[in-house]
Amino acid sequence: MKKVNTKKLKTHSLLSILTIVFGVAFLIFMIVVEDEPGTIPLLLIVAGTGWYFITRYRLRSKET
């Protein structure tokens, strides 16, 4: 049971990193095309970062 939760948390960690990467890429695209950052890329970066740190905290609390 513990390995299943750890595997799910590692998957969540990977998904949160992908969200951050997609947000950064979208932010760069928006700056190049429209000369200003949009709200959606910034929200993706903030949400992905928050999701990553929450998952990291849960993963470390499961290991101890």
N, C-alpha and C positions, 0 to 999 in steps of 0.2 A: 504494500500500500504506500509506503514511504517513497519508493522509487517512482511510482506513477506521479505523485505530486511533484517530485523533483524534476521529472521529465517535462511535466506541464509548465512548471515555472521557468525551465530553460527555454522552452518554446515561446513563452510569453516574453522572455528577455530578448530573444532573437527578433520577434515581431516588433517589439518596441524600438529596437535599433533600426530595423528597416523603416519604421515610421519616421524616425528622425532623419535618416538618409534621404527618404523621399521628400520630406519637408524642406531639407536644405537644397536639394536639387530643384524643387519647385520654386523656392525662394530665389535662387540664382536665375532661373528662367524668367520669373516675373520681373526681376530687376533689369535683365537684359532687354526684354521685350517692351515692358511698359515704363521703365525707368523709375519704378517705385515698388517697394515690397507690398504684398497683399496681406490680408488678415489670415486667410486660410493657411498659407505656408507657415506663418508664425505660430498659429494654433497647433498645427501638426508637430512642430518642433517642441513646443511647450508640453503638449499632451504626451508625446513620445518620451520626453525626458522624465516627466513625472511618473509615467508608467514604468520606465526602466528602473528608477530608484525605488519605487514601491516593490517591484518584483525582486530587485536585488536584496532589499531588506527581508522580504519573506523567505527568499532562498537561503540567506545566511541564518535566519532564525530557525529554519528547518534542519540545518546541518549541525547545530549545536545541541 
